[in-house]
Amino acid sequence: MDIIADVVGTPVAVPVQTEHESAAMLSRHLPDVWVRQIIADWRHADGAAPAISDEYTRITGKPSRTFRQWVEDHVDLFA
């Protein structure tokens, strides 16, 4: 969120939900077994650094953009 806020020049607020609130929202649309798995996946991913792939470069032969570059190229989406 810091990168988006920096590029657009305004703070970005991210609402935080408890697991119970998230489960209640998801359960309106999904079976309970899926809701439990999604919540478990989110819990496992919280704070984890994602793996960075070189697939884009390998496939296209061009270097990938950074997230900052992508936000700068699409700043109108955040207006």
mmCIF file of the N, C-alpha and C atoms, coordinates in Angstrom:
data_MODEL
# 
_entry.id   MODEL 
# 
loop_
_atom_site.group_PDB 
_atom_site.id 
_atom_site.type_symbol 
_atom_site.label_atom_id 
_atom_site.label_alt_id 
_atom_site.label_comp_id 
_atom_site.label_asym_id 
_atom_site.label_entity_id 
_atom_site.label_seq_id 
_atom_site.pdbx_PDB_ins_code 
_atom_site.Cartn_x 
_atom_site.Cartn_y 
_atom_site.Cartn_z 
_atom_site.occupancy 
_atom_site.B_iso_or_equiv 
_atom_site.pdbx_formal_charge 
_atom_site.auth_seq_id 
_atom_site.auth_comp_id 
_atom_site.auth_asym_id 
_atom_site.auth_atom_id 
_atom_site.pdbx_PDB_model_num 
ATOM 1   N N  . MET A 1 1  ? 0.804   -1.186  0.000   1.00 0.00 ? 1  MET A N  1 
ATOM 2   C CA . MET A 1 1  ? 0.000   0.000   0.000   1.00 0.00 ? 1  MET A CA 1 
ATOM 3   C C  . MET A 1 1  ? 0.852   1.257   0.000   1.00 0.00 ? 1  MET A C  1 
ATOM 4   N N  . ASP A 1 2  ? 2.046   1.157   0.563   1.00 0.00 ? 2  ASP A N  1 
ATOM 5   C CA . ASP A 1 2  ? 2.918   2.333   0.623   1.00 0.00 ? 2  ASP A CA 1 
ATOM 6   C C  . ASP A 1 2  ? 3.283   2.819   -0.774  1.00 0.00 ? 2  ASP A C  1 
ATOM 7   N N  . ILE A 1 3  ? 3.511   1.904   -1.698  1.00 0.00 ? 3  ILE A N  1 
ATOM 8   C CA . ILE A 1 3  ? 3.875   2.295   -3.063  1.00 0.00 ? 3  ILE A CA 1 
ATOM 9   C C  . ILE A 1 3  ? 2.714   3.012   -3.725  1.00 0.00 ? 3  ILE A C  1 
ATOM 10  N N  . ILE A 1 4  ? 1.509   2.480   -3.592  1.00 0.00 ? 4  ILE A N  1 
ATOM 11  C CA . ILE A 1 4  ? 0.341   3.134   -4.191  1.00 0.00 ? 4  ILE A CA 1 
ATOM 12  C C  . ILE A 1 4  ? 0.159   4.518   -3.587  1.00 0.00 ? 4  ILE A C  1 
ATOM 13  N N  . ALA A 1 5  ? 0.225   4.635   -2.274  1.00 0.00 ? 5  ALA A N  1 
ATOM 14  C CA . ALA A 1 5  ? 0.073   5.922   -1.608  1.00 0.00 ? 5  ALA A CA 1 
ATOM 15  C C  . ALA A 1 5  ? 1.118   6.911   -2.086  1.00 0.00 ? 5  ALA A C  1 
ATOM 16  N N  . ASP A 1 6  ? 2.353   6.460   -2.237  1.00 0.00 ? 6  ASP A N  1 
ATOM 17  C CA . ASP A 1 6  ? 3.426   7.340   -2.689  1.00 0.00 ? 6  ASP A CA 1 
ATOM 18  C C  . ASP A 1 6  ? 3.178   7.832   -4.111  1.00 0.00 ? 6  ASP A C  1 
ATOM 19  N N  . VAL A 1 7  ? 2.753   6.938   -4.987  1.00 0.00 ? 7  VAL A N  1 
ATOM 20  C CA . VAL A 1 7  ? 2.536   7.309   -6.388  1.00 0.00 ? 7  VAL A CA 1 
ATOM 21  C C  . VAL A 1 7  ? 1.334   8.244   -6.544  1.00 0.00 ? 7  VAL A C  1 
ATOM 22  N N  . VAL A 1 8  ? 0.232   7.946   -5.870  1.00 0.00 ? 8  VAL A N  1 
ATOM 23  C CA . VAL A 1 8  ? -0.962  8.776   -6.029  1.00 0.00 ? 8  VAL A CA 1 
ATOM 24  C C  . VAL A 1 8  ? -0.932  10.010  -5.138  1.00 0.00 ? 8  VAL A C  1 
ATOM 25  N N  . GLY A 1 9  ? -0.032  10.033  -4.171  1.00 0.00 ? 9  GLY A N  1 
ATOM 26  C CA . GLY A 1 9  ? 0.133   11.217  -3.332  1.00 0.00 ? 9  GLY A CA 1 
ATOM 27  C C  . GLY A 1 9  ? -0.908  11.363  -2.242  1.00 0.00 ? 9  GLY A C  1 
ATOM 28  N N  . THR A 1 10 ? -1.517  10.266  -1.843  1.00 0.00 ? 10 THR A N  1 
ATOM 29  C CA . THR A 1 10 ? -2.501  10.315  -0.764  1.00 0.00 ? 10 THR A CA 1 
ATOM 30  C C  . THR A 1 10 ? -2.456  9.009   0.019   1.00 0.00 ? 10 THR A C  1 
ATOM 31  N N  . PRO A 1 11 ? -2.744  9.070   1.312   1.00 0.00 ? 11 PRO A N  1 
ATOM 32  C CA . PRO A 1 11 ? -2.733  7.831   2.096   1.00 0.00 ? 11 PRO A CA 1 
ATOM 33  C C  . PRO A 1 11 ? -3.771  6.830   1.570   1.00 0.00 ? 11 PRO A C  1 
ATOM 34  N N  . VAL A 1 12 ? -3.463  5.566   1.715   1.00 0.00 ? 12 VAL A N  1 
ATOM 35  C CA . VAL A 1 12 ? -4.380  4.505   1.308   1.00 0.00 ? 12 VAL A CA 1 
ATOM 36  C C  . VAL A 1 12 ? -4.775  3.734   2.562   1.00 0.00 ? 12 VAL A C  1 
ATOM 37  N N  . ALA A 1 13 ? -6.074  3.700   2.820   1.00 0.00 ? 13 ALA A N  1 
ATOM 38  C CA . ALA A 1 13 ? -6.574  2.968   3.990   1.00 0.00 ? 13 ALA A CA 1 
ATOM 39  C C  . ALA A 1 13 ? -6.985  1.560   3.567   1.00 0.00 ? 13 ALA A C  1 
ATOM 40  N N  . VAL A 1 14 ? -6.613  0.602   4.362   1.00 0.00 ? 14 VAL A N  1 
ATOM 41  C CA . VAL A 1 14 ? -6.983  -0.783  4.100   1.00 0.00 ? 14 VAL A CA 1 
ATOM 42  C C  . VAL A 1 14 ? -7.794  -1.276  5.292   1.00 0.00 ? 14 VAL A C  1 
ATOM 43  N N  . PRO A 1 15 ? -9.080  -1.556  5.071   1.00 0.00 ? 15 PRO A N  1 
ATOM 44  C CA . PRO A 1 15 ? -9.878  -2.048  6.196   1.00 0.00 ? 15 PRO A CA 1 
ATOM 45  C C  . PRO A 1 15 ? -9.414  -3.437  6.619   1.00 0.00 ? 15 PRO A C  1 
ATOM 46  N N  . VAL A 1 16 ? -9.397  -3.667  7.895   1.00 0.00 ? 16 VAL A N  1 
ATOM 47  C CA . VAL A 1 16 ? -8.967  -4.953  8.431   1.00 0.00 ? 16 VAL A CA 1 
ATOM 48  C C  . VAL A 1 16 ? -10.203 -5.689  8.950   1.00 0.00 ? 16 VAL A C  1 
ATOM 49  N N  . GLN A 1 17 ? -10.325 -6.951  8.549   1.00 0.00 ? 17 GLN A N  1 
ATOM 50  C CA . GLN A 1 17 ? -11.415 -7.787  9.030   1.00 0.00 ? 17 GLN A CA 1 
ATOM 51  C C  . GLN A 1 17 ? -10.849 -8.896  9.897   1.00 0.00 ? 17 GLN A C  1 
ATOM 52  N N  . THR A 1 18 ? -11.632 -9.309  10.861  1.00 0.00 ? 18 THR A N  1 
ATOM 53  C CA . THR A 1 18 ? -11.252 -10.484 11.628  1.00 0.00 ? 18 THR A CA 1 
ATOM 54  C C  . THR A 1 18 ? -11.526 -11.714 10.767  1.00 0.00 ? 18 THR A C  1 
ATOM 55  N N  . GLU A 1 19 ? -10.984 -12.851 11.177  1.00 0.00 ? 19 GLU A N  1 
ATOM 56  C CA . GLU A 1 19 ? -11.273 -14.093 10.461  1.00 0.00 ? 19 GLU A CA 1 
ATOM 57  C C  . GLU A 1 19 ? -12.773 -14.374 10.482  1.00 0.00 ? 19 GLU A C  1 
ATOM 58  N N  . HIS A 1 20 ? -13.418 -14.095 11.605  1.00 0.00 ? 20 HIS A N  1 
ATOM 59  C CA . HIS A 1 20 ? -14.853 -14.327 11.723  1.00 0.00 ? 20 HIS A CA 1 
ATOM 60  C C  . HIS A 1 20 ? -15.625 -13.458 10.723  1.00 0.00 ? 20 HIS A C  1 
ATOM 61  N N  . GLU A 1 21 ? -15.256 -12.189 10.609  1.00 0.00 ? 21 GLU A N  1 
ATOM 62  C CA . GLU A 1 21 ? -15.930 -11.288 9.657   1.00 0.00 ? 21 GLU A CA 1 
ATOM 63  C C  . GLU A 1 21 ? -15.704 -11.754 8.221   1.00 0.00 ? 21 GLU A C  1 
ATOM 64  N N  . SER A 1 22 ? -14.472 -12.159 7.904   1.00 0.00 ? 22 SER A N  1 
ATOM 65  C CA . SER A 1 22 ? -14.173 -12.653 6.556   1.00 0.00 ? 22 SER A CA 1 
ATOM 66  C C  . SER A 1 22 ? -14.961 -13.917 6.253   1.00 0.00 ? 22 SER A C  1 
ATOM 67  N N  . ALA A 1 23 ? -15.008 -14.828 7.213   1.00 0.00 ? 23 ALA A N  1 
ATOM 68  C CA . ALA A 1 23 ? -15.749 -16.074 7.027   1.00 0.00 ? 23 ALA A CA 1 
ATOM 69  C C  . ALA A 1 23 ? -17.231 -15.793 6.814   1.00 0.00 ? 23 ALA A C  1 
ATOM 70  N N  . ALA A 1 24 ? -17.784 -14.863 7.569   1.00 0.00 ? 24 ALA A N  1 
ATOM 71  C CA . ALA A 1 24 ? -19.200 -14.520 7.421   1.00 0.00 ? 24 ALA A CA 1 
ATOM 72  C C  . ALA A 1 24 ? -19.476 -13.963 6.025   1.00 0.00 ? 24 ALA A C  1 
ATOM 73  N N  . MET A 1 25 ? -18.591 -13.119 5.527   1.00 0.00 ? 25 MET A N  1 
ATOM 74  C CA . MET A 1 25 ? -18.757 -12.546 4.192   1.00 0.00 ? 25 MET A CA 1 
ATOM 75  C C  . MET A 1 25 ? -18.668 -13.646 3.133   1.00 0.00 ? 25 MET A C  1 
ATOM 76  N N  . LEU A 1 26 ? -17.644 -14.490 3.229   1.00 0.00 ? 26 LEU A N  1 
ATOM 77  C CA . LEU A 1 26 ? -17.449 -15.544 2.241   1.00 0.00 ? 26 LEU A CA 1 
ATOM 78  C C  . LEU A 1 26 ? -18.577 -16.574 2.264   1.00 0.00 ? 26 LEU A C  1 
ATOM 79  N N  . SER A 1 27 ? -19.084 -16.871 3.449   1.00 0.00 ? 27 SER A N  1 
ATOM 80  C CA . SER A 1 27 ? -20.093 -17.920 3.573   1.00 0.00 ? 27 SER A CA 1 
ATOM 81  C C  . SER A 1 27 ? -21.409 -17.562 2.906   1.00 0.00 ? 27 SER A C  1 
ATOM 82  N N  . ARG A 1 28 ? -21.591 -16.298 2.578   1.00 0.00 ? 28 ARG A N  1 
ATOM 83  C CA . ARG A 1 28 ? -22.794 -15.905 1.827   1.00 0.00 ? 28 ARG A CA 1 
ATOM 84  C C  . ARG A 1 28 ? -22.733 -16.419 0.396   1.00 0.00 ? 28 ARG A C  1 
ATOM 85  N N  . HIS A 1 29 ? -21.529 -16.762 -0.073  1.00 0.00 ? 29 HIS A N  1 
ATOM 86  C CA . HIS A 1 29 ? -21.349 -17.117 -1.485  1.00 0.00 ? 29 HIS A CA 1 
ATOM 87  C C  . HIS A 1 29 ? -20.719 -18.487 -1.715  1.00 0.00 ? 29 HIS A C  1 
ATOM 88  N N  . LEU A 1 30 ? -20.128 -19.067 -0.670  1.00 0.00 ? 30 LEU A N  1 
ATOM 89  C CA . LEU A 1 30 ? -19.354 -20.297 -0.849  1.00 0.00 ? 30 LEU A CA 1 
ATOM 90  C C  . LEU A 1 30 ? -19.729 -21.352 0.189   1.00 0.00 ? 30 LEU A C  1 
ATOM 91  N N  . PRO A 1 31 ? -19.541 -22.613 -0.152  1.00 0.00 ? 31 PRO A N  1 
ATOM 92  C CA . PRO A 1 31 ? -19.755 -23.674 0.830   1.00 0.00 ? 31 PRO A CA 1 
ATOM 93  C C  . PRO A 1 31 ? -18.764 -23.546 1.997   1.00 0.00 ? 31 PRO A C  1 
ATOM 94  N N  . ASP A 1 32 ? -19.178 -24.014 3.159   1.00 0.00 ? 32 ASP A N  1 
ATOM 95  C CA . ASP A 1 32 ? -18.366 -23.888 4.371   1.00 0.00 ? 32 ASP A CA 1 
ATOM 96  C C  . ASP A 1 32 ? -16.974 -24.505 4.224   1.00 0.00 ? 32 ASP A C  1 
ATOM 97  N N  . VAL A 1 33 ? -16.865 -25.625 3.536   1.00 0.00 ? 33 VAL A N  1 
ATOM 98  C CA . VAL A 1 33 ? -15.559 -26.271 3.373   1.00 0.00 ? 33 VAL A CA 1 
ATOM 99  C C  . VAL A 1 33 ? -14.595 -25.357 2.612   1.00 0.00 ? 33 VAL A C  1 
ATOM 100 N N  . TRP A 1 34 ? -15.096 -24.623 1.634   1.00 0.00 ? 34 TRP A N  1 
ATOM 101 C CA . TRP A 1 34 ? -14.251 -23.682 0.895   1.00 0.00 ? 34 TRP A CA 1 
ATOM 102 C C  . TRP A 1 34 ? -13.872 -22.499 1.769   1.00 0.00 ? 34 TRP A C  1 
ATOM 103 N N  . VAL A 1 35 ? -14.830 -22.003 2.530   1.00 0.00 ? 35 VAL A N  1 
ATOM 104 C CA . VAL A 1 35 ? -14.566 -20.864 3.414   1.00 0.00 ? 35 VAL A CA 1 
ATOM 105 C C  . VAL A 1 35 ? -13.448 -21.219 4.387   1.00 0.00 ? 35 VAL A C  1 
ATOM 106 N N  . ARG A 1 36 ? -13.530 -22.391 5.009   1.00 0.00 ? 36 ARG A N  1 
ATOM 107 C CA . ARG A 1 36 ? -12.472 -22.801 5.949   1.00 0.00 ? 36 ARG A CA 1 
ATOM 108 C C  . ARG A 1 36 ? -11.116 -22.876 5.261   1.00 0.00 ? 36 ARG A C  1 
ATOM 109 N N  . GLN A 1 37 ? -11.084 -23.395 4.033   1.00 0.00 ? 37 GLN A N  1 
ATOM 110 C CA . GLN A 1 37 ? -9.810  -23.515 3.320   1.00 0.00 ? 37 GLN A CA 1 
ATOM 111 C C  . GLN A 1 37 ? -9.252  -22.145 2.937   1.00 0.00 ? 37 GLN A C  1 
ATOM 112 N N  . ILE A 1 38 ? -10.110 -21.270 2.470   1.00 0.00 ? 38 ILE A N  1 
ATOM 113 C CA . ILE A 1 38 ? -9.656  -19.914 2.099   1.00 0.00 ? 38 ILE A CA 1 
ATOM 114 C C  . ILE A 1 38 ? -9.091  -19.193 3.317   1.00 0.00 ? 38 ILE A C  1 
ATOM 115 N N  . ILE A 1 39 ? -9.799  -19.255 4.437   1.00 0.00 ? 39 ILE A N  1 
ATOM 116 C CA . ILE A 1 39 ? -9.325  -18.602 5.660   1.00 0.00 ? 39 ILE A CA 1 
ATOM 117 C C  . ILE A 1 39 ? -7.986  -19.211 6.090   1.00 0.00 ? 39 ILE A C  1 
ATOM 118 N N  . ALA A 1 40 ? -7.857  -20.521 6.018   1.00 0.00 ? 40 ALA A N  1 
ATOM 119 C CA . ALA A 1 40 ? -6.583  -21.174 6.369   1.00 0.00 ? 40 ALA A CA 1 
ATOM 120 C C  . ALA A 1 40 ? -5.466  -20.729 5.426   1.00 0.00 ? 40 ALA A C  1 
ATOM 121 N N  . ASP A 1 41 ? -5.765  -20.629 4.141   1.00 0.00 ? 41 ASP A N  1 
ATOM 122 C CA . ASP A 1 41 ? -4.757  -20.173 3.171   1.00 0.00 ? 41 ASP A CA 1 
ATOM 123 C C  . ASP A 1 41 ? -4.330  -18.741 3.463   1.00 0.00 ? 41 ASP A C  1 
ATOM 124 N N  . TRP A 1 42 ? -5.305  -17.882 3.754   1.00 0.00 ? 42 TRP A N  1 
ATOM 125 C CA . TRP A 1 42 ? -4.981  -16.490 4.074   1.00 0.00 ? 42 TRP A CA 1 
ATOM 126 C C  . TRP A 1 42 ? -4.123  -16.415 5.333   1.00 0.00 ? 42 TRP A C  1 
ATOM 127 N N  . ARG A 1 43 ? -4.488  -17.199 6.341   1.00 0.00 ? 43 ARG A N  1 
ATOM 128 C CA . ARG A 1 43 ? -3.727  -17.208 7.590   1.00 0.00 ? 43 ARG A CA 1 
ATOM 129 C C  . ARG A 1 43 ? -2.278  -17.632 7.318   1.00 0.00 ? 43 ARG A C  1 
ATOM 130 N N  . HIS A 1 44 ? -2.109  -18.653 6.497   1.00 0.00 ? 44 HIS A N  1 
ATOM 131 C CA . HIS A 1 44 ? -0.776  -19.159 6.158   1.00 0.00 ? 44 HIS A CA 1 
ATOM 132 C C  . HIS A 1 44 ? 0.035   -18.128 5.360   1.00 0.00 ? 44 HIS A C  1 
ATOM 133 N N  . ALA A 1 45 ? -0.635  -17.367 4.490   1.00 0.00 ? 45 ALA A N  1 
ATOM 134 C CA . ALA A 1 45 ? 0.062   -16.410 3.629   1.00 0.00 ? 45 ALA A CA 1 
ATOM 135 C C  . ALA A 1 45 ? 0.355   -15.077 4.321   1.00 0.00 ? 45 ALA A C  1 
ATOM 136 N N  . ASP A 1 46 ? -0.308  -14.798 5.419   1.00 0.00 ? 46 ASP A N  1 
ATOM 137 C CA . ASP A 1 46 ? -0.147  -13.509 6.105   1.00 0.00 ? 46 ASP A CA 1 
ATOM 138 C C  . ASP A 1 46 ? 1.310   -13.292 6.501   1.00 0.00 ? 46 ASP A C  1 
ATOM 139 N N  . GLY A 1 47 ? 1.891   -12.235 5.990   1.00 0.00 ? 47 GLY A N  1 
ATOM 140 C CA . GLY A 1 47 ? 3.266   -11.882 6.313   1.00 0.00 ? 47 GLY A CA 1 
ATOM 141 C C  . GLY A 1 47 ? 4.318   -12.603 5.498   1.00 0.00 ? 47 GLY A C  1 
ATOM 142 N N  . ALA A 1 48 ? 3.901   -13.543 4.669   1.00 0.00 ? 48 ALA A N  1 
ATOM 143 C CA . ALA A 1 48 ? 4.864   -14.301 3.857   1.00 0.00 ? 48 ALA A CA 1 
ATOM 144 C C  . ALA A 1 48 ? 5.277   -13.493 2.636   1.00 0.00 ? 48 ALA A C  1 
ATOM 145 N N  . ALA A 1 49 ? 6.507   -13.618 2.240   1.00 0.00 ? 49 ALA A N  1 
ATOM 146 C CA . ALA A 1 49 ? 6.996   -12.966 1.023   1.00 0.00 ? 49 ALA A CA 1 
ATOM 147 C C  . ALA A 1 49 ? 6.695   -13.883 -0.171  1.00 0.00 ? 49 ALA A C  1 
ATOM 148 N N  . PRO A 1 50 ? 6.040   -13.351 -1.190  1.00 0.00 ? 50 PRO A N  1 
ATOM 149 C CA . PRO A 1 50 ? 5.730   -14.199 -2.345  1.00 0.00 ? 50 PRO A CA 1 
ATOM 150 C C  . PRO A 1 50 ? 6.987   -14.555 -3.134  1.00 0.00 ? 50 PRO A C  1 
ATOM 151 N N  . ALA A 1 51 ? 6.949   -15.694 -3.765  1.00 0.00 ? 51 ALA A N  1 
ATOM 152 C CA . ALA A 1 51 ? 8.053   -16.087 -4.642  1.00 0.00 ? 51 ALA A CA 1 
ATOM 153 C C  . ALA A 1 51 ? 8.035   -15.196 -5.879  1.00 0.00 ? 51 ALA A C  1 
ATOM 154 N N  . ILE A 1 52 ? 9.205   -14.842 -6.339  1.00 0.00 ? 52 ILE A N  1 
ATOM 155 C CA . ILE A 1 52 ? 9.316   -14.010 -7.532  1.00 0.00 ? 52 ILE A CA 1 
ATOM 156 C C  . ILE A 1 52 ? 9.770   -14.896 -8.682  1.00 0.00 ? 52 ILE A C  1 
ATOM 157 N N  . SER A 1 53 ? 8.991   -14.858 -9.745  1.00 0.00 ? 53 SER A N  1 
ATOM 158 C CA . SER A 1 53 ? 9.257   -15.712 -10.896 1.00 0.00 ? 53 SER A CA 1 
ATOM 159 C C  . SER A 1 53 ? 9.923   -14.914 -12.013 1.00 0.00 ? 53 SER A C  1 
ATOM 160 N N  . ASP A 1 54 ? 10.693  -15.592 -12.832 1.00 0.00 ? 54 ASP A N  1 
ATOM 161 C CA . ASP A 1 54 ? 11.284  -14.957 -14.007 1.00 0.00 ? 54 ASP A CA 1 
ATOM 162 C C  . ASP A 1 54 ? 10.568  -15.406 -15.283 1.00 0.00 ? 54 ASP A C  1 
ATOM 163 N N  . GLU A 1 55 ? 9.374   -15.992 -15.123 1.00 0.00 ? 55 GLU A N  1 
ATOM 164 C CA . GLU A 1 55 ? 8.646   -16.537 -16.271 1.00 0.00 ? 55 GLU A CA 1 
ATOM 165 C C  . GLU A 1 55 ? 8.344   -15.477 -17.329 1.00 0.00 ? 55 GLU A C  1 
ATOM 166 N N  . TYR A 1 56 ? 7.964   -14.276 -16.909 1.00 0.00 ? 56 TYR A N  1 
ATOM 167 C CA . TYR A 1 56 ? 7.650   -13.225 -17.887 1.00 0.00 ? 56 TYR A CA 1 
ATOM 168 C C  . TYR A 1 56 ? 8.869   -12.953 -18.763 1.00 0.00 ? 56 TYR A C  1 
ATOM 169 N N  . THR A 1 57 ? 10.009  -12.774 -18.137 1.00 0.00 ? 57 THR A N  1 
ATOM 170 C CA . THR A 1 57 ? 11.235  -12.514 -18.890 1.00 0.00 ? 57 THR A CA 1 
ATOM 171 C C  . THR A 1 57 ? 11.601  -13.708 -19.761 1.00 0.00 ? 57 THR A C  1 
ATOM 172 N N  . ARG A 1 58 ? 11.455  -14.901 -19.223 1.00 0.00 ? 58 ARG A N  1 
ATOM 173 C CA . ARG A 1 58 ? 11.780  -16.109 -19.982 1.00 0.00 ? 58 ARG A CA 1 
ATOM 174 C C  . ARG A 1 58 ? 10.891  -16.239 -21.220 1.00 0.00 ? 58 ARG A C  1 
ATOM 175 N N  . ILE A 1 59 ? 9.624   -15.951 -21.082 1.00 0.00 ? 59 ILE A N  1 
ATOM 176 C CA . ILE A 1 59 ? 8.675   -16.113 -22.183 1.00 0.00 ? 59 ILE A CA 1 
ATOM 177 C C  . ILE A 1 59 ? 8.777   -14.976 -23.197 1.00 0.00 ? 59 ILE A C  1 
ATOM 178 N N  . THR A 1 60 ? 8.876   -13.730 -22.708 1.00 0.00 ? 60 THR A N  1 
ATOM 179 C CA . THR A 1 60 ? 8.853   -12.576 -23.615 1.00 0.00 ? 60 THR A CA 1 
ATOM 180 C C  . THR A 1 60 ? 10.236  -12.094 -24.033 1.00 0.00 ? 60 THR A C  1 
ATOM 181 N N  . GLY A 1 61 ? 11.253  -12.445 -23.259 1.00 0.00 ? 61 GLY A N  1 
ATOM 182 C CA . GLY A 1 61 ? 12.588  -11.932 -23.537 1.00 0.00 ? 61 GLY A CA 1 
ATOM 183 C C  . GLY A 1 61 ? 12.766  -10.494 -23.073 1.00 0.00 ? 61 GLY A C  1 
ATOM 184 N N  . LYS A 1 62 ? 11.770  -9.956  -22.383 1.00 0.00 ? 62 LYS A N  1 
ATOM 185 C CA . LYS A 1 62 ? 11.824  -8.579  -21.875 1.00 0.00 ? 62 LYS A CA 1 
ATOM 186 C C  . LYS A 1 62 ? 11.798  -8.613  -20.344 1.00 0.00 ? 62 LYS A C  1 
ATOM 187 N N  . PRO A 1 63 ? 12.455  -7.660  -19.712 1.00 0.00 ? 63 PRO A N  1 
ATOM 188 C CA . PRO A 1 63 ? 12.396  -7.629  -18.247 1.00 0.00 ? 63 PRO A CA 1 
ATOM 189 C C  . PRO A 1 63 ? 10.997  -7.218  -17.778 1.00 0.00 ? 63 PRO A C  1 
ATOM 190 N N  . SER A 1 64 ? 10.586  -7.770  -16.653 1.00 0.00 ? 64 SER A N  1 
ATOM 191 C CA . SER A 1 64 ? 9.282   -7.395  -16.110 1.00 0.00 ? 64 SER A CA 1 
ATOM 192 C C  . SER A 1 64 ? 9.374   -6.037  -15.427 1.00 0.00 ? 64 SER A C  1 
ATOM 193 N N  . ARG A 1 65 ? 8.199   -5.424  -15.247 1.00 0.00 ? 65 ARG A N  1 
ATOM 194 C CA . ARG A 1 65 ? 8.146   -4.146  -14.548 1.00 0.00 ? 65 ARG A CA 1 
ATOM 195 C C  . ARG A 1 65 ? 8.068   -4.392  -13.047 1.00 0.00 ? 65 ARG A C  1 
ATOM 196 N N  . THR A 1 66 ? 8.466   -3.402  -12.290 1.00 0.00 ? 66 THR A N  1 
ATOM 197 C CA . THR A 1 66 ? 8.265   -3.456  -10.845 1.00 0.00 ? 66 THR A CA 1 
ATOM 198 C C  . THR A 1 66 ? 6.809   -3.093  -10.567 1.00 0.00 ? 66 THR A C  1 
ATOM 199 N N  . PHE A 1 67 ? 6.377   -3.370  -9.343  1.00 0.00 ? 67 PHE A N  1 
ATOM 200 C CA . PHE A 1 67 ? 5.026   -2.977  -8.963  1.00 0.00 ? 67 PHE A CA 1 
ATOM 201 C C  . PHE A 1 67 ? 4.873   -1.465  -9.039  1.00 0.00 ? 67 PHE A C  1 
ATOM 202 N N  . ARG A 1 68 ? 5.897   -0.724  -8.634  1.00 0.00 ? 68 ARG A N  1 
ATOM 203 C CA . ARG A 1 68 ? 5.847   0.744   -8.715  1.00 0.00 ? 68 ARG A CA 1 
ATOM 204 C C  . ARG A 1 68 ? 5.639   1.189   -10.164 1.00 0.00 ? 68 ARG A C  1 
ATOM 205 N N  . GLN A 1 69 ? 6.361   0.586   -11.095 1.00 0.00 ? 69 GLN A N  1 
ATOM 206 C CA . GLN A 1 69 ? 6.192   0.953   -12.506 1.00 0.00 ? 69 GLN A CA 1 
ATOM 207 C C  . GLN A 1 69 ? 4.775   0.658   -12.982 1.00 0.00 ? 69 GLN A C  1 
ATOM 208 N N  . TRP A 1 70 ? 4.226   -0.480  -12.548 1.00 0.00 ? 70 TRP A N  1 
ATOM 209 C CA . TRP A 1 70 ? 2.864   -0.820  -12.938 1.00 0.00 ? 70 TRP A CA 1 
ATOM 210 C C  . TRP A 1 70 ? 1.874   0.206   -12.390 1.00 0.00 ? 70 TRP A C  1 
ATOM 211 N N  . VAL A 1 71 ? 2.033   0.599   -11.113 1.00 0.00 ? 71 VAL A N  1 
ATOM 212 C CA . VAL A 1 71 ? 1.143   1.598   -10.521 1.00 0.00 ? 71 VAL A CA 1 
ATOM 213 C C  . VAL A 1 71 ? 1.271   2.922   -11.267 1.00 0.00 ? 71 VAL A C  1 
ATOM 214 N N  . GLU A 1 72 ? 2.499   3.333   -11.567 1.00 0.00 ? 72 GLU A N  1 
ATOM 215 C CA . GLU A 1 72 ? 2.695   4.586   -12.307 1.00 0.00 ? 72 GLU A CA 1 
ATOM 216 C C  . GLU A 1 72 ? 2.030   4.537   -13.679 1.00 0.00 ? 72 GLU A C  1 
ATOM 217 N N  . ASP A 1 73 ? 2.087   3.375   -14.339 1.00 0.00 ? 73 ASP A N  1 
ATOM 218 C CA . ASP A 1 73 ? 1.461   3.218   -15.652 1.00 0.00 ? 73 ASP A CA 1 
ATOM 219 C C  . ASP A 1 73 ? -0.060  3.178   -15.573 1.00 0.00 ? 73 ASP A C  1 
ATOM 220 N N  . HIS A 1 74 ? -0.599  2.870   -14.397 1.00 0.00 ? 74 HIS A N  1 
ATOM 221 C CA . HIS A 1 74 ? -2.053  2.736   -14.234 1.00 0.00 ? 74 HIS A CA 1 
ATOM 222 C C  . HIS A 1 74 ? -2.598  3.622   -13.128 1.00 0.00 ? 74 HIS A C  1 
ATOM 223 N N  . VAL A 1 75 ? -1.956  4.739   -12.896 1.00 0.00 ? 75 VAL A N  1 
ATOM 224 C CA . VAL A 1 75 ? -2.346  5.630   -11.798 1.00 0.00 ? 75 VAL A CA 1 
ATOM 225 C C  . VAL A 1 75 ? -3.808  6.052   -11.916 1.00 0.00 ? 75 VAL A C  1 
ATOM 226 N N  . ASP A 1 76 ? -4.343  6.114   -13.117 1.00 0.00 ? 76 ASP A N  1 
ATOM 227 C CA . ASP A 1 76 ? -5.747  6.510   -13.305 1.00 0.00 ? 76 ASP A CA 1 
ATOM 228 C C  . ASP A 1 76 ? -6.713  5.512   -12.647 1.00 0.00 ? 76 ASP A C  1 
ATOM 229 N N  . LEU A 1 77 ? -6.287  4.274   -12.452 1.00 0.00 ? 77 LEU A N  1 
ATOM 230 C CA . LEU A 1 77 ? -7.144  3.283   -11.800 1.00 0.00 ? 77 LEU A CA 1 
ATOM 231 C C  . LEU A 1 77 ? -7.342  3.556   -10.314 1.00 0.00 ? 77 LEU A C  1 
ATOM 232 N N  . PHE A 1 78 ? -6.492  4.403   -9.751  1.00 0.00 ? 78 PHE A N  1 
ATOM 233 C CA . PHE A 1 78 ? -6.540  4.682   -8.326  1.00 0.00 ? 78 PHE A CA 1 
ATOM 234 C C  . PHE A 1 78 ? -7.157  6.044   -8.004  1.00 0.00 ? 78 PHE A C  1 
ATOM 235 N N  . ALA A 1 79 ? -7.686  6.709   -9.018  1.00 0.00 ? 79 ALA A N  1 
ATOM 236 C CA . ALA A 1 79 ? -8.264  8.042   -8.826  1.00 0.00 ? 79 ALA A CA 1 
ATOM 237 C C  . ALA A 1 79 ? -9.693  7.962   -8.327  1.00 0.00 ? 79 ALA A C  1 
# 
